[in-house]
Amino acid sequence: MIGFGGVFFSAGHGESPGFIAALMHYLLEVGPALIIGFLLSGVINEFVPEKWVERHLGGGGIKPILWATLIGSILPICCWGSLPLAVSFQKKGARIGPVLAFLTATPGTSVSAVLVTWVVLGFKFAIFIFVAVVIMGLAMGMLGDLLFVEHESNRNGHSCHCCVVQGKRSFIQRLRAVLKFAFVDLIKDIGLETVAGLVIAAVVASFDPVGKLVSLYLGDYRGYIFALIFGILMYVCATSSPPMVDAFIMRGLTPGAGITMLLAGPITSYGTIFVIRKKFGFSVLLFFLSMVALLSLGFGLVFKFVFQ
């Protein structure tokens, strides 16, 4: 039994970590990605012209969604790092489809994640996950554009920064603008949601009793439901999730259910849920989570019947 101090600081051997330990783990894991994401967002806001975003991510059709998916699948940042970038694209005029595709593909995989998956789970897993994430990003983007009209926030959220400042500015002035957007404007915009997401993730991690359930009850189709729910509740980035999935498979989880967890876990986080809810509304959030759930389960079953 975990005592009061254990719940908040540390747990005994084999038990879930305490809340403070879990929170510190998440902060150390996603902190660098968040900082990089905010900085990249500041650079995008300052140096990437709105015309470029509108041309590549703001038009209709498959091309902007393909751009967002391919860029997202290569960037070495997790879900938390992708949030400020997605908000920046949205503020620059990107349509909802490319933004949702970016929020799917970016945390779902990366070059480093593919390499780690290959080493831990094998080449078959690595290639399958990469292809599945790209397809999920394209499907999410295309259906998002079809189902949802252009949100007013995409147009009203533009900053007039580039219109107000006239003439050439020095490097120091532009650097200040980058830092202000990254660590003042964006933190005001999504900082509360991001912190709330980290806290909730730590709460779930510190009270998660999954020990012997896998080996006793989750070696069949129930394992897919568990993998989906666990993946959504317990955010683990694409690079660090393969060792965890490998441990579950060794305990009896089917490889197909492992695919479901590898997809659902990195793509969803409480930060993503809160930010999508704030920027696009509940209907878009429900669509996003439903698509992640259906496609993650679907690809898990495809892997089972084709490769197992």
C-alpha positions as protocol buffer text, in pm:
chain_id: "A"
residue {
  index: 1
  type: MET
  ca { x: 0 y: 0 z: 0 }
}
residue {
  index: 2
  type: ILE
  ca { x: 133 y: 341 z: -92 }
}
residue {
  index: 3
  type: GLY
  ca { x: 135 y: 590 z: 190 }
}
residue {
  index: 4
  type: PHE
  ca { x: 52 y: 961 z: 163 }
}
residue {
  index: 5
  type: GLY
  ca { x: 415 y: 1050 z: 103 }
}
residue {
  index: 6
  type: GLY
  ca { x: 452 y: 768 z: -151 }
}
residue {
  index: 7
  type: VAL
  ca { x: 159 y: 890 z: -353 }
}
residue {
  index: 8
  type: PHE
  ca { x: 312 y: 1233 z: -395 }
}
residue {
  index: 9
  type: PHE
  ca { x: 682 y: 1158 z: -406 }
}
residue {
  index: 10
  type: SER
  ca { x: 777 y: 796 z: -472 }
}
residue {
  index: 11
  type: ALA
  ca { x: 636 y: 447 z: -456 }
}
residue {
  index: 12
  type: GLY
  ca { x: 772 y: 113 z: -355 }
}
residue {
  index: 13
  type: HIS
  ca { x: 931 y: -140 z: -587 }
}
residue {
  index: 14
  type: GLY
  ca { x: 691 y: -242 z: -866 }
}
residue {
  index: 15
  type: GLU
  ca { x: 435 y: 22 z: -778 }
}
residue {
  index: 16
  type: SER
  ca { x: 327 y: 328 z: -971 }
}
residue {
  index: 17
  type: PRO
  ca { x: 543 y: 638 z: -925 }
}
residue {
  index: 18
  type: GLY
  ca { x: 429 y: 914 z: -694 }
}
residue {
  index: 19
  type: PHE
  ca { x: 263 y: 1225 z: -836 }
}
residue {
  index: 20
  type: ILE
  ca { x: 567 y: 1451 z: -792 }
}
residue {
  index: 21
  type: ALA
  ca { x: 795 y: 1187 z: -945 }
}
residue {
  index: 22
  type: ALA
  ca { x: 558 y: 1138 z: -1238 }
}
residue {
  index: 23
  type: LEU
  ca { x: 521 y: 1513 z: -1290 }
}
residue {
  index: 24
  type: MET
  ca { x: 897 y: 1563 z: -1285 }
}
residue {
  index: 25
  type: HIS
  ca { x: 934 y: 1276 z: -1532 }
}
residue {
  index: 26
  type: TYR
  ca { x: 691 y: 1440 z: -1774 }
}
residue {
  index: 27
  type: LEU
  ca { x: 849 y: 1781 z: -1728 }
}
residue {
  index: 28
  type: LEU
  ca { x: 1195 y: 1644 z: -1803 }
}
residue {
  index: 29
  type: GLU
  ca { x: 1062 y: 1442 z: -2098 }
}
residue {
  index: 30
  type: VAL
  ca { x: 851 y: 1707 z: -2271 }
}
residue {
  index: 31
  type: GLY
  ca { x: 1021 y: 2023 z: -2142 }
}
residue {
  index: 32
  type: PRO
  ca { x: 1294 y: 2036 z: -2407 }
}
residue {
  index: 33
  type: ALA
  ca { x: 1041 y: 1961 z: -2682 }
}
residue {
  index: 34
  type: LEU
  ca { x: 812 y: 2236 z: -2555 }
}
residue {
  index: 35
  type: ILE
  ca { x: 1095 y: 2489 z: -2549 }
}
residue {
  index: 36
  type: ILE
  ca { x: 1204 y: 2391 z: -2901 }
}
residue {
  index: 37
  type: GLY
  ca { x: 844 y: 2401 z: -3018 }
}
residue {
  index: 38
  type: PHE
  ca { x: 784 y: 2748 z: -2875 }
}
residue {
  index: 39
  type: LEU
  ca { x: 1109 y: 2878 z: -3023 }
}
residue {
  index: 40
  type: LEU
  ca { x: 1031 y: 2732 z: -3365 }
}
residue {
  index: 41
  type: SER
  ca { x: 687 y: 2891 z: -3342 }
}
residue {
  index: 42
  type: GLY
  ca { x: 845 y: 3228 z: -3274 }
}
residue {
  index: 43
  type: VAL
  ca { x: 1074 y: 3184 z: -3574 }
}
residue {
  index: 44
  type: ILE
  ca { x: 779 y: 3084 z: -3794 }
}
residue {
  index: 45
  type: ASN
  ca { x: 576 y: 3381 z: -3677 }
}
residue {
  index: 46
  type: GLU
  ca { x: 859 y: 3623 z: -3743 }
}
residue {
  index: 47
  type: PHE
  ca { x: 1024 y: 3489 z: -4057 }
}
residue {
  index: 48
  type: VAL
  ca { x: 772 y: 3273 z: -4245 }
}
residue {
  index: 49
  type: PRO
  ca { x: 548 y: 3496 z: -4459 }
}
residue {
  index: 50
  type: GLU
  ca { x: 174 y: 3450 z: -4430 }
}
residue {
  index: 51
  type: LYS
  ca { x: 163 y: 3414 z: -4809 }
}
residue {
  index: 52
  type: TRP
  ca { x: 382 y: 3102 z: -4784 }
}
residue {
  index: 53
  type: VAL
  ca { x: 155 y: 2943 z: -4522 }
}
residue {
  index: 54
  type: GLU
  ca { x: -156 y: 3035 z: -4720 }
}
residue {
  index: 55
  type: ARG
  ca { x: -4 y: 2894 z: -5039 }
}
residue {
  index: 56
  type: HIS
  ca { x: 113 y: 2563 z: -4890 }
}
residue {
  index: 57
  type: LEU
  ca { x: -127 y: 2505 z: -4597 }
}
residue {
  index: 58
  type: GLY
  ca { x: -417 y: 2742 z: -4657 }
}
residue {
  index: 59
  type: GLY
  ca { x: -568 y: 2619 z: -4982 }
}
residue {
  index: 60
  type: GLY
  ca { x: -812 y: 2341 z: -5046 }
}
residue {
  index: 61
  type: GLY
  ca { x: -741 y: 1993 z: -5177 }
}
residue {
  index: 62
  type: ILE
  ca { x: -486 y: 1731 z: -5087 }
}
residue {
  index: 63
  type: LYS
  ca { x: -165 y: 1930 z: -5137 }
}
residue {
  index: 64
  type: PRO
  ca { x: -172 y: 2138 z: -4813 }
}
residue {
  index: 65
  type: ILE
  ca { x: -266 y: 1829 z: -4613 }
}
residue {
  index: 66
  type: LEU
  ca { x: 13 y: 1629 z: -4774 }
}
residue {
  index: 67
  type: TRP
  ca { x: 260 y: 1909 z: -4694 }
}
residue {
  index: 68
  type: ALA
  ca { x: 149 y: 1920 z: -4330 }
}
residue {
  index: 69
  type: THR
  ca { x: 160 y: 1540 z: -4295 }
}
residue {
  index: 70
  type: LEU
  ca { x: 504 y: 1497 z: -4449 }
}
residue {
  index: 71
  type: ILE
  ca { x: 654 y: 1789 z: -4256 }
}
residue {
  index: 72
  type: GLY
  ca { x: 501 y: 1658 z: -3935 }
}
residue {
  index: 73
  type: SER
  ca { x: 618 y: 1299 z: -3986 }
}
residue {
  index: 74
  type: ILE
  ca { x: 981 y: 1413 z: -4021 }
}
residue {
  index: 75
  type: LEU
  ca { x: 1004 y: 1675 z: -3744 }
}
residue {
  index: 76
  type: PRO
  ca { x: 1175 y: 1527 z: -3433 }
}
residue {
  index: 77
  type: ILE
  ca { x: 931 y: 1675 z: -3181 }
}
residue {
  index: 78
  type: CYS
  ca { x: 657 y: 1517 z: -2972 }
}
residue {
  index: 79
  type: CYS
  ca { x: 293 y: 1605 z: -2928 }
}
residue {
  index: 80
  type: TRP
  ca { x: 367 y: 1880 z: -2678 }
}
residue {
  index: 81
  type: GLY
  ca { x: 622 y: 2040 z: -2907 }
}
residue {
  index: 82
  type: SER
  ca { x: 380 y: 2027 z: -3200 }
}
residue {
  index: 83
  type: LEU
  ca { x: 108 y: 2225 z: -3019 }
}
residue {
  index: 84
  type: PRO
  ca { x: 270 y: 2571 z: -3041 }
}
residue {
  index: 85
  type: LEU
  ca { x: 371 y: 2504 z: -3402 }
}
residue {
  index: 86
  type: ALA
  ca { x: 15 y: 2408 z: -3495 }
}
residue {
  index: 87
  type: VAL
  ca { x: -121 y: 2720 z: -3326 }
}
residue {
  index: 88
  type: SER
  ca { x: 131 y: 2929 z: -3521 }
}
residue {
  index: 89
  type: PHE
  ca { x: 22 y: 2776 z: -3853 }
}
residue {
  index: 90
  type: GLN
  ca { x: -340 y: 2835 z: -3758 }
}
residue {
  index: 91
  type: LYS
  ca { x: -272 y: 3198 z: -3672 }
}
residue {
  index: 92
  type: LYS
  ca { x: -95 y: 3240 z: -4006 }
}
residue {
  index: 93
  type: GLY
  ca { x: -403 y: 3121 z: -4194 }
}
residue {
  index: 94
  type: ALA
  ca { x: -367 y: 2744 z: -4232 }
}
residue {
  index: 95
  type: ARG
  ca { x: -694 y: 2558 z: -4282 }
}
residue {
  index: 96
  type: ILE
  ca { x: -826 y: 2317 z: -4021 }
}
residue {
  index: 97
  type: GLY
  ca { x: -741 y: 2009 z: -4229 }
}
residue {
  index: 98
  type: PRO
  ca { x: -365 y: 2069 z: -4250 }
}
residue {
  index: 99
  type: VAL
  ca { x: -355 y: 2170 z: -3882 }
}
residue {
  index: 100
  type: LEU
  ca { x: -523 y: 1844 z: -3776 }
}
residue {
  index: 101
  type: ALA
  ca { x: -299 y: 1647 z: -4012 }
}
residue {
  index: 102
  type: PHE
  ca { x: 4 y: 1816 z: -3856 }
}
residue {
  index: 103
  type: LEU
  ca { x: -120 y: 1740 z: -3503 }
}
residue {
  index: 104
  type: THR
  ca { x: -158 y: 1375 z: -3605 }
}
residue {
  index: 105
  type: ALA
  ca { x: 163 y: 1315 z: -3797 }
}
residue {
  index: 106
  type: THR
  ca { x: 409 y: 1518 z: -3587 }
}
residue {
  index: 107
  type: PRO
  ca { x: 372 y: 1330 z: -3257 }
}
residue {
  index: 108
  type: GLY
  ca { x: 290 y: 1000 z: -3429 }
}
residue {
  index: 109
  type: THR
  ca { x: 635 y: 941 z: -3573 }
}
residue {
  index: 110
  type: SER
  ca { x: 972 y: 1095 z: -3658 }
}
residue {
  index: 111
  type: VAL
  ca { x: 1309 y: 982 z: -3785 }
}
residue {
  index: 112
  type: SER
  ca { x: 1429 y: 911 z: -3431 }
}
residue {
  index: 113
  type: ALA
  ca { x: 1107 y: 728 z: -3344 }
}
residue {
  index: 114
  type: VAL
  ca { x: 1138 y: 503 z: -3650 }
}
residue {
  index: 115
  type: LEU
  ca { x: 1496 y: 413 z: -3554 }
}
residue {
  index: 116
  type: VAL
  ca { x: 1403 y: 336 z: -3192 }
}
residue {
  index: 117
  type: THR
  ca { x: 1104 y: 127 z: -3303 }
}
residue {
  index: 118
  type: TRP
  ca { x: 1327 y: -64 z: -3546 }
}
residue {
  index: 119
  type: VAL
  ca { x: 1584 y: -140 z: -3276 }
}
residue {
  index: 120
  type: VAL
  ca { x: 1332 y: -239 z: -3007 }
}
residue {
  index: 121
  type: LEU
  ca { x: 1047 y: -401 z: -3203 }
}
residue {
  index: 122
  type: GLY
  ca { x: 1193 y: -474 z: -3545 }
}
residue {
  index: 123
  type: PHE
  ca { x: 1188 y: -341 z: -3900 }
}
residue {
  index: 124
  type: LYS
  ca { x: 831 y: -460 z: -3966 }
}
residue {
  index: 125
  type: PHE
  ca { x: 692 y: -259 z: -3675 }
}
residue {
  index: 126
  type: ALA
  ca { x: 892 y: 52 z: -3771 }
}
residue {
  index: 127
  type: ILE
  ca { x: 780 y: 63 z: -4134 }
}
residue {
  index: 128
  type: PHE
  ca { x: 419 y: -23 z: -4050 }
}
residue {
  index: 129
  type: ILE
  ca { x: 394 y: 254 z: -3788 }
}
residue {
  index: 130
  type: PHE
  ca { x: 544 y: 515 z: -4022 }
}
residue {
  index: 131
  type: VAL
  ca { x: 307 y: 428 z: -4308 }
}
residue {
  index: 132
  type: ALA
  ca { x: 8 y: 412 z: -4069 }
}
residue {
  index: 133
  type: VAL
  ca { x: 83 y: 757 z: -3926 }
}
residue {
  index: 134
  type: VAL
  ca { x: 111 y: 912 z: -4272 }
}
residue {
  index: 135
  type: ILE
  ca { x: -223 y: 758 z: -4375 }
}
residue {
  index: 136
  type: MET
  ca { x: -383 y: 874 z: -4049 }
}
residue {
  index: 137
  type: GLY
  ca { x: -258 y: 1229 z: -4106 }
}
residue {
  index: 138
  type: LEU
  ca { x: -395 y: 1239 z: -4460 }
}
residue {
  index: 139
  type: ALA
  ca { x: -730 y: 1092 z: -4355 }
}
residue {
  index: 140
  type: MET
  ca { x: -760 y: 1328 z: -4058 }
}
residue {
  index: 141
  type: GLY
  ca { x: -683 y: 1631 z: -4275 }
}
residue {
  index: 142
  type: MET
  ca { x: -909 y: 1544 z: -4567 }
}
residue {
  index: 143
  type: LEU
  ca { x: -1209 y: 1456 z: -4352 }
}
residue {
  index: 144
  type: GLY
  ca { x: -1145 y: 1760 z: -4131 }
}
residue {
  index: 145
  type: ASP
  ca { x: -1163 y: 1992 z: -4432 }
}
residue {
  index: 146
  type: LEU
  ca { x: -1478 y: 1818 z: -4559 }
}
residue {
  index: 147
  type: LEU
  ca { x: -1668 y: 1814 z: -4231 }
}
residue {
  index: 148
  type: PHE
  ca { x: -1583 y: 2151 z: -4080 }
}
residue {
  index: 149
  type: VAL
  ca { x: -1624 y: 2493 z: -4232 }
}
residue {
  index: 150
  type: GLU
  ca { x: -1338 y: 2737 z: -4199 }
}
residue {
  index: 151
  type: HIS
  ca { x: -1324 y: 2860 z: -3841 }
}
residue {
  index: 152
  type: GLU
  ca { x: -1335 y: 3233 z: -3779 }
}
residue {
  index: 153
  type: SER
  ca { x: -1039 y: 3196 z: -3547 }
}
residue {
  index: 154
  type: ASN
  ca { x: -824 y: 3105 z: -3846 }
}
residue {
  index: 155
  type: ARG
  ca { x: -878 y: 3454 z: -3982 }
}
residue {
  index: 156
  type: ASN
  ca { x: -936 y: 3661 z: -3670 }
}
residue {
  index: 157
  type: GLY
  ca { x: -638 y: 3513 z: -3489 }
}
residue {
  index: 158
  type: HIS
  ca { x: -383 y: 3673 z: -3718 }
}
residue {
  index: 159
  type: SER
  ca { x: -147 y: 3909 z: -3556 }
}
residue {
  index: 160
  type: CYS
  ca { x: -86 y: 4233 z: -3746 }
}
residue {
  index: 161
  type: HIS
  ca { x: 274 y: 4224 z: -3642 }
}
residue {
  index: 162
  type: CYS
  ca { x: 409 y: 4226 z: -3995 }
}
residue {
  index: 163
  type: CYS
  ca { x: 168 y: 4500 z: -4096 }
}
residue {
  index: 164
  type: VAL
  ca { x: 237 y: 4731 z: -3805 }
}
residue {
  index: 165
  type: VAL
  ca { x: 614 y: 4724 z: -3821 }
}
residue {
  index: 166
  type: GLN
  ca { x: 738 y: 4900 z: -4128 }
}
residue {
  index: 167
  type: GLY
  ca { x: 1081 y: 4894 z: -4283 }
}
residue {
  index: 168
  type: LYS
  ca { x: 1382 y: 4686 z: -4201 }
}
residue {
  index: 169
  type: ARG
  ca { x: 1452 y: 4589 z: -3842 }
}
residue {
  index: 170
  type: SER
  ca { x: 1775 y: 4489 z: -3677 }
}
residue {
  index: 171
  type: PHE
  ca { x: 1860 y: 4132 z: -3579 }
}
residue {
  index: 172
  type: ILE
  ca { x: 1810 y: 4221 z: -3210 }
}
residue {
  index: 173
  type: GLN
  ca { x: 1462 y: 4357 z: -3280 }
}
residue {
  index: 174
  type: ARG
  ca { x: 1366 y: 4046 z: -3471 }
}
residue {
  index: 175
  type: LEU
  ca { x: 1511 y: 3822 z: -3200 }
}
residue {
  index: 176
  type: ARG
  ca { x: 1306 y: 4007 z: -2938 }
}
residue {
  index: 177
  type: ALA
  ca { x: 997 y: 3956 z: -3152 }
}
residue {
  index: 178
  type: VAL
  ca { x: 1071 y: 3581 z: -3176 }
}
residue {
  index: 179
  type: LEU
  ca { x: 1113 y: 3548 z: -2799 }
}
residue {
  index: 180
  type: LYS
  ca { x: 808 y: 3761 z: -2722 }
}
residue {
  index: 181
  type: PHE
  ca { x: 582 y: 3553 z: -2944 }
}
residue {
  index: 182
  type: ALA
  ca { x: 730 y: 3225 z: -2819 }
}
residue {
  index: 183
  type: PHE
  ca { x: 737 y: 3287 z: -2445 }
}
residue {
  index: 184
  type: VAL
  ca { x: 477 y: 3561 z: -2389 }
}
residue {
  index: 185
  type: ASP
  ca { x: 208 y: 3550 z: -2656 }
}
residue {
  index: 186
  type: LEU
  ca { x: 193 y: 3172 z: -2699 }
}
residue {
  index: 187
  type: ILE
  ca { x: 213 y: 3103 z: -2325 }
}
residue {
  index: 188
  type: LYS
  ca { x: -84 y: 3336 z: -2275 }
}
residue {
  index: 189
  type: ASP
  ca { x: -264 y: 3151 z: -2553 }
}
residue {
  index: 190
  type: ILE
  ca { x: -206 y: 2783 z: -2465 }
}
residue {
  index: 191
  type: GLY
  ca { x: 15 y: 2786 z: -2154 }
}
residue {
  index: 192
  type: LEU
  ca { x: -265 y: 2703 z: -1908 }
}
residue {
  index: 193
  type: GLU
  ca { x: -391 y: 2415 z: -2121 }
}
residue {
  index: 194
  type: THR
  ca { x: -40 y: 2276 z: -2157 }
}
residue {
  index: 195
  type: VAL
  ca { x: 30 y: 2284 z: -1782 }
}
residue {
  index: 196
  type: ALA
  ca { x: -310 y: 2131 z: -1707 }
}
residue {
  index: 197
  type: GLY
  ca { x: -231 y: 1850 z: -1951 }
}
residue {
  index: 198
  type: LEU
  ca { x: 99 y: 1772 z: -1780 }
}
residue {
  index: 199
  type: VAL
  ca { x: -61 y: 1769 z: -1435 }
}
residue {
  index: 200
  type: ILE
  ca { x: -342 y: 1535 z: -1542 }
}
residue {
  index: 201
  type: ALA
  ca { x: -96 y: 1303 z: -1716 }
}
residue {
  index: 202
  type: ALA
  ca { x: 107 y: 1286 z: -1394 }
}
residue {
  index: 203
  type: VAL
  ca { x: -206 y: 1210 z: -1189 }
}
residue {
  index: 204
  type: VAL
  ca { x: -300 y: 924 z: -1421 }
}
residue {
  index: 205
  type: ALA
  ca { x: 54 y: 786 z: -1421 }
}
residue {
  index: 206
  type: SER
  ca { x: 85 y: 794 z: -1042 }
}
residue {
  index: 207
  type: PHE
  ca { x: -241 y: 607 z: -983 }
}
residue {
  index: 208
  type: ASP
  ca { x: -233 y: 362 z: -1274 }
}
residue {
  index: 209
  type: PRO
  ca { x: -273 y: -5 z: -1163 }
}
residue {
  index: 210
  type: VAL
  ca { x: -190 y: -201 z: -1479 }
}
residue {
  index: 211
  type: GLY
  ca { x: 53 y: -457 z: -1332 }
}
residue {
  index: 212
  type: LYS
  ca { x: -80 y: -812 z: -1370 }
}
residue {
  index: 213
  type: LEU
  ca { x: -390 y: -730 z: -1575 }
}
residue {
  index: 214
  type: VAL
  ca { x: -207 y: -776 z: -1905 }
}
residue {
  index: 215
  type: SER
  ca { x: -85 y: -1129 z: -1844 }
}
residue {
  index: 216
  type: LEU
  ca { x: -414 y: -1240 z: -1686 }
}
residue {
  index: 217
  type: TYR
  ca { x: -684 y: -1082 z: -1901 }
}
residue {
  index: 218
  type: LEU
  ca { x: -550 y: -891 z: -2201 }
}
residue {
  index: 219
  type: GLY
  ca { x: -399 y: -1151 z: -2432 }
}
residue {
  index: 220
  type: ASP
  ca { x: -701 y: -1150 z: -2665 }
}
residue {
  index: 221
  type: TYR
  ca { x: -922 y: -884 z: -2826 }
}
residue {
  index: 222
  type: ARG
  ca { x: -970 y: -716 z: -2490 }
}
residue {
  index: 223
  type: GLY
  ca { x: -607 y: -615 z: -2521 }
}
residue {
  index: 224
  type: TYR
  ca { x: -695 y: -384 z: -2812 }
}
residue {
  index: 225
  type: ILE
  ca { x: -948 y: -193 z: -2602 }
}
residue {
  index: 226
  type: PHE
  ca { x: -698 y: -173 z: -2319 }
}
residue {
  index: 227
  type: ALA
  ca { x: -423 y: -54 z: -2555 }
}
residue {
  index: 228
  type: LEU
  ca { x: -649 y: 220 z: -2693 }
}
residue {
  index: 229
  type: ILE
  ca { x: -769 y: 345 z: -2354 }
}
residue {
  index: 230
  type: PHE
  ca { x: -424 y: 319 z: -2198 }
}
residue {
  index: 231
  type: GLY
  ca { x: -266 y: 495 z: -2494 }
}
residue {
  index: 232
  type: ILE
  ca { x: -510 y: 786 z: -2478 }
}
residue {
  index: 233
  type: LEU
  ca { x: -489 y: 823 z: -2100 }
}
residue {
  index: 234
  type: MET
  ca { x: -115 y: 764 z: -2064 }
}
residue {
  index: 235
  type: TYR
  ca { x: 68 y: 990 z: -2307 }
}
residue {
  index: 236
  type: VAL
  ca { x: 408 y: 850 z: -2410 }
}
residue {
  index: 237
  type: CYS
  ca { x: 602 y: 1010 z: -2695 }
}
residue {
  index: 238
  type: ALA
  ca { x: 674 y: 814 z: -3013 }
}
residue {
  index: 239
  type: THR
  ca { x: 1043 y: 775 z: -2932 }
}
residue {
  index: 240
  type: SER
  ca { x: 996 y: 643 z: -2577 }
}
residue {
  index: 241
  type: SER
  ca { x: 684 y: 430 z: -2635 }
}
residue {
  index: 242
  type: PRO
  ca { x: 846 y: 129 z: -2814 }
}
residue {
  index: 243
  type: PRO
  ca { x: 1023 y: -1 z: -2498 }
}
residue {
  index: 244
  type: MET
  ca { x: 697 y: 23 z: -2303 }
}
residue {
  index: 245
  type: VAL
  ca { x: 502 y: -156 z: -2578 }
}
residue {
  index: 246
  type: ASP
  ca { x: 772 y: -421 z: -2599 }
}
residue {
  index: 247
  type: ALA
  ca { x: 734 y: -481 z: -2224 }
}
residue {
  index: 248
  type: PHE
  ca { x: 356 y: -517 z: -2263 }
}
residue {
  index: 249
  type: ILE
  ca { x: 399 y: -763 z: -2551 }
}
residue {
  index: 250
  type: MET
  ca { x: 640 y: -969 z: -2342 }
}
residue {
  index: 251
  type: ARG
  ca { x: 374 y: -979 z: -2070 }
}
residue {
  index: 252
  type: GLY
  ca { x: 115 y: -1117 z: -2313 }
}
residue {
  index: 253
  type: LEU
  ca { x: -28 y: -825 z: -2511 }
}
residue {
  index: 254
  type: THR
  ca { x: -71 y: -913 z: -2879 }
}
residue {
  index: 255
  type: PRO
  ca { x: 154 y: -733 z: -3131 }
}
residue {
  index: 256
  type: GLY
  ca { x: -157 y: -591 z: -3303 }
}
residue {
  index: 257
  type: ALA
  ca { x: -267 y: -432 z: -2977 }
}
residue {
  index: 258
  type: GLY
  ca { x: 88 y: -302 z: -2944 }
}
residue {
  index: 259
  type: ILE
  ca { x: 43 y: -123 z: -3278 }
}
residue {
  index: 260
  type: THR
  ca { x: -277 y: 34 z: -3145 }
}
residue {
  index: 261
  type: MET
  ca { x: -92 y: 161 z: -2837 }
}
residue {
  index: 262
  type: LEU
  ca { x: 200 y: 290 z: -3048 }
}
residue {
  index: 263
  type: LEU
  ca { x: -44 y: 498 z: -3253 }
}
residue {
  index: 264
  type: ALA
  ca { x: -295 y: 619 z: -2993 }
}
residue {
  index: 265
  type: GLY
  ca { x: -42 y: 700 z: -2721 }
}
residue {
  index: 266
  type: PRO
  ca { x: 188 y: 950 z: -2895 }
}
residue {
  index: 267
  type: ILE
  ca { x: -85 y: 1124 z: -3099 }
}
residue {
  index: 268
  type: THR
  ca { x: -309 y: 1204 z: -2803 }
}
residue {
  index: 269
  type: SER
  ca { x: -226 y: 1398 z: -2489 }
}
residue {
  index: 270
  type: TYR
  ca { x: -426 y: 1610 z: -2250 }
}
residue {
  index: 271
  type: GLY
  ca { x: -251 y: 1916 z: -2388 }
}
residue {
  index: 272
  type: THR
  ca { x: -371 y: 1830 z: -2739 }
}
residue {
  index: 273
  type: ILE
  ca { x: -723 y: 1772 z: -2612 }
}
residue {
  index: 274
  type: PHE
  ca { x: -738 y: 2106 z: -2431 }
}
residue {
  index: 275
  type: VAL
  ca { x: -580 y: 2307 z: -2712 }
}
residue {
  index: 276
  type: ILE
  ca { x: -804 y: 2160 z: -2984 }
}
residue {
  index: 277
  type: ARG
  ca { x: -1107 y: 2220 z: -2763 }
}
residue {
  index: 278
  type: LYS
  ca { x: -1006 y: 2583 z: -2711 }
}
residue {
  index: 279
  type: LYS
  ca { x: -901 y: 2667 z: -3066 }
}
residue {
  index: 280
  type: PHE
  ca { x: -1156 y: 2468 z: -3269 }
}
residue {
  index: 281
  type: GLY
  ca { x: -1439 y: 2362 z: -3037 }
}
residue {
  index: 282
  type: PHE
  ca { x: -1582 y: 2042 z: -2895 }
}
residue {
  index: 283
  type: SER
  ca { x: -1709 y: 1902 z: -3226 }
}
residue {
  index: 284
  type: VAL
  ca { x: -1359 y: 1911 z: -3379 }
}
residue {
  index: 285
  type: LEU
  ca { x: -1214 y: 1756 z: -3063 }
}
residue {
  index: 286
  type: LEU
  ca { x: -1470 y: 1473 z: -3074 }
}
residue {
  index: 287
  type: PHE
  ca { x: -1390 y: 1416 z: -3442 }
}
residue {
  index: 288
  type: PHE
  ca { x: -1014 y: 1411 z: -3372 }
}
residue {
  index: 289
  type: LEU
  ca { x: -1039 y: 1160 z: -3086 }
}
residue {
  index: 290
  type: SER
  ca { x: -1286 y: 939 z: -3276 }
}
residue {
  index: 291
  type: MET
  ca { x: -1059 y: 926 z: -3579 }
}
residue {
  index: 292
  type: VAL
  ca { x: -754 y: 843 z: -3366 }
}
residue {
  index: 293
  type: ALA
  ca { x: -948 y: 566 z: -3190 }
}
residue {
  index: 294
  type: LEU
  ca { x: -1095 y: 410 z: -3505 }
}
residue {
  index: 295
  type: LEU
  ca { x: -776 y: 427 z: -3709 }
}
residue {
  index: 296
  type: SER
  ca { x: -553 y: 304 z: -3426 }
}
residue {
  index: 297
  type: LEU
  ca { x: -779 y: 3 z: -3369 }
}
residue {
  index: 298
  type: GLY
  ca { x: -809 y: -54 z: -3743 }
}
residue {
  index: 299
  type: PHE
  ca { x: -435 y: -54 z: -3805 }
}
residue {
  index: 300
  type: GLY
  ca { x: -383 y: -282 z: -3504 }
}
residue {
  index: 301
  type: LEU
  ca { x: -623 y: -537 z: -3651 }
}
residue {
  index: 302
  type: VAL
  ca { x: -465 y: -504 z: -3996 }
}
residue {
  index: 303
  type: PHE
  ca { x: -125 y: -581 z: -3843 }
}
residue {
  index: 304
  type: LYS
  ca { x: -271 y: -883 z: -3662 }
}
residue {
  index: 305
  type: PHE
  ca { x: -427 y: -1041 z: -3971 }
}
residue {
  index: 306
  type: VAL
  ca { x: -148 y: -954 z: -4216 }
}
residue {
  index: 307
  type: PHE
  ca { x: 175 y: -994 z: -4017 }
}
residue {
  index: 308
  type: GLN
  ca { x: 106 y: -1213 z: -3714 }
}
